[in-house]
Each structure stands twice: as structure tokens, then as C-alpha cells.
């Protein structure tokens, strides 16, 4: 029985499920500005659940804070990227009012396992990271990454196996201690 309960614990593993908080690391723009902050992403559902991203001013754009109260977010389908845009309008090119956009492109898909993923630097006419007023004026991301440490939220199956292992172990222990001891002859 003890072997059976040990097997349940080993099978339970350390799998993770659910959303992960990713943080921007050393993110810079070609105009001297920087970006910092975090976003919560669930790779299983392909959704952004929360964010607080700050871009610091450079020579092209001033500072801005992207949070759920003042901006929206979406996932690019078919590409490894996220986009955040302001609800506030700014004077842009040719006298029009424009939304402000922050695009983050990733070198590989974000997963719920966590880790570190490099940002794709922005390039004109190609997918990559940038910030813009409906993309004129704009500034390109030149460096950076996102990182997280997986918190190890147990999957329901893993949790069930762990509980079952505890029950089997407790029952085995109770049985061993409640039986009368036999003398060896």
C-alpha cells in the first residue's frame, strides 16, 4: 500500500495550469525611451487578463501607462504578439486624433510554464515591437524580454492524485497501527 501511495505522489508531478504573470525586462526604444511593467496571460485560453505597462518618454513619444481602466488589449492570431491601445486620443499625424498603441512581439510563444522569452525588435514593414500613435509617429523596440517564474498551480488531475495518495497513506498507516502486534516464534 505504501508503494501505491508513493506512486500517486510521483504521478501528481508539478504541472501548472492557468494564467502566468510576465514582466518586461530591459525593454528599450530607439528614441531613448524604456518600458516596464507586467501583464497576466493565459496561454490555454489565449487571453490577457490584466496588465500594468509603463512606457517612459523618449525623443518621439512621451510617457504613458497602459492599464485596464485606460486601455484595451488583444492577442495577434497566428503570430506571437500582444497589442495594447489607449482609450485616450492624442493629436497625431495630419491633425487627426489617434489612439496610442504598444505592440509586443515574442521570439517564441508564451506558455503557462513560464520562463524567459525575448522580444522581437521592431522593424519597419515587418512584425516586431513598437509604440505609436496609430503608427505615425512611432518608435521601435530595440531590446528586451519578458520573464516569469511559474507559480506551479496544480492541475485538477494532479491535485486529485495527491489527495488520493494522502488518503491511501493515512489508511495504510491507520491499519498498521490498529492491528495487534504478533510475536515471532
C-alpha positions in Angstrom: 0.0 0.0 0.0 2.8 2.4 0.8 4.2 1.8 -2.7 0.8 2.6 -4.2 0.6 5.9 -2.3 4.1 6.8 -3.3 3.2 6.1 -6.9 0.2 8.6 -6.7 2.6 11.3 -5.4 5.1 10.7 -8.2 2.3 10.8 -10.8 0.9 14.0 -9.4 4.1 15.9 -10.5 4.5 19.6 -10.6 2.3 20.5 -13.5 1.0 24.0 -13.9 -2.2 25.4 -15.2 -3.8 28.8 -15.6 -2.6 32.3 -16.1 1.0 33.4 -15.6 2.4 36.9 -14.8 5.0 38.1 -17.3 7.3 41.1 -16.6 9.1 43.3 -19.1 12.9 43.2 -18.6 15.4 45.8 -20.0 13.0 46.9 -22.7 14.2 50.0 -24.7 13.0 52.0 -27.7 15.1 53.6 -30.5 14.3 57.1 -29.2 15.9 56.5 -25.8 12.6 55.6 -24.0 12.1 52.5 -22.0 9.2 50.2 -21.0 8.5 48.3 -17.8 5.6 46.6 -16.1 3.7 43.3 -16.3 0.8 41.5 -17.9 -1.1 38.4 -17.0 -1.5 35.9 -19.8 -3.3 32.6 -20.0 -1.8 30.5 -22.9 -4.6 27.9 -22.6 -7.3 30.4 -23.4 -5.1 32.8 -25.4 -6.3 35.8 -23.3 -4.7 38.8 -21.5 -6.3 39.0 -18.0 -4.6 42.1 -16.5 -1.7 44.5 -17.3 0.2 47.5 -16.0 2.7 48.6 -18.6 4.6 51.9 -18.4 6.5 53.5 -21.3 8.9 56.2 -20.4 9.3 59.2 -22.7 12.0 59.5 -25.4 12.5 61.9 -28.2 9.5 60.7 -30.2 6.8 59.9 -27.6 6.2 61.0 -24.0 5.4 58.6 -21.1 2.2 56.6 -21.0 0.7 54.0 -18.6 -1.4 51.1 -20.1 -3.8 49.7 -17.5 -7.2 48.1 -17.9 -9.1 51.3 -16.9 -7.5 53.4 -19.6 -6.6 50.9 -22.4 -7.5 47.6 -24.0 -5.5 44.5 -25.0 -5.7 41.8 -27.6 -3.7 38.8 -28.9 -2.5 38.7 -32.5 -3.9 35.5 -34.0 -1.3 33.4 -35.8 1.6 35.5 -34.6 3.4 35.5 -31.2 2.4 39.0 -30.2 0.2 41.2 -28.0 -1.2 44.7 -28.6 -2.3 47.3 -26.0 -4.1 50.5 -27.0 -5.2 53.6 -25.2 -8.8 54.7 -24.8 -7.5 58.3 -24.7 -7.0 60.1 -28.1 -3.8 62.0 -28.9 -3.1 64.6 -31.6 -1.3 62.6 -34.3 -0.3 62.9 -37.9 -2.1 65.4 -40.2 -4.2 66.9 -37.3 -6.2 63.7 -36.6 -6.8 62.3 -33.1 -5.2 58.9 -32.7 -5.1 56.0 -30.2 -1.7 55.1 -28.7 -0.5 51.5 -29.4 2.1 49.3 -27.8 2.9 46.1 -29.7 5.0 43.3 -28.1 6.3 40.6 -30.5 7.8 37.5 -29.0 10.5 35.2 -30.4 8.6 32.1 -29.2 5.1 31.5 -27.9 4.3 32.4 -24.3 3.2 29.3 -22.2 1.8 28.8 -18.8 5.1 27.1 -17.8 6.8 30.5 -17.5 10.4 31.2 -18.4 12.1 33.9 -20.4 11.1 34.9 -23.9 13.0 37.6 -26.0 11.1 40.4 -27.6 11.3 40.8 -31.4 12.9 44.2 -32.2 10.7 46.5 -34.3 11.4 46.9 -38.0 9.6 49.0 -40.5 7.1 46.9 -42.5 7.7 43.8 -40.5 6.2 42.3 -37.3 8.0 43.3 -34.2 7.7 45.5 -31.1 6.9 49.2 -31.3 4.8 52.1 -29.8 3.0 54.6 -31.9 0.0 56.9 -32.4 -1.9 54.8 -34.9 1.6 54.3 -36.1 2.8 57.8 -37.0 4.8 58.9 -35.2 6.3 55.7 -33.9 9.3 54.3 -32.0 10.7 50.8 -32.4 11.6 48.4 -29.6 15.3 47.7 -29.8 15.9 45.2 -27.0 14.1 43.4 -24.1 12.5 40.3 -22.9 9.6 39.1 -20.8 10.2 36.7 -17.9 8.3 34.9 -15.1 8.7 32.1 -12.7 5.9 29.6 -12.8 4.0 29.5 -9.6 3.1 25.8 -10.0 -0.7 26.0 -9.7 -1.7 22.3 -9.5 -3.8 21.0 -12.3 -7.1 19.4 -11.1 -5.8 15.9 -12.0 -2.6 16.4 -10.1 -4.4 17.6 -7.1 -6.8 14.6 -7.1 -3.8 12.2 -7.3 -2.1 14.0 -4.4 -5.2 13.8 -2.3 -5.7 10.1 -3.2 -2.1 9.4 -2.3 -2.6 11.0 1.2 -5.8 9.0 1.8 -4.1 5.7 0.9 -1.1 6.6 3.0 -3.3 7.5 6.0 -5.4 4.3 5.7 -2.3 2.2 5.4 -0.8 3.8 8.5 -4.0 3.5 10.5 -4.3 -0.2 9.6 -0.7 -0.9 10.6 -1.1 0.8 14.0 -4.5 -0.6 14.8 -3.6 -4.3 14.2 -2.3 -6.2 17.2 1.4 -6.9 17.1 2.3 -10.6 16.6 5.2 -12.2 18.3 7.6 -14.0 16.1 8.3 -17.6 17.0 
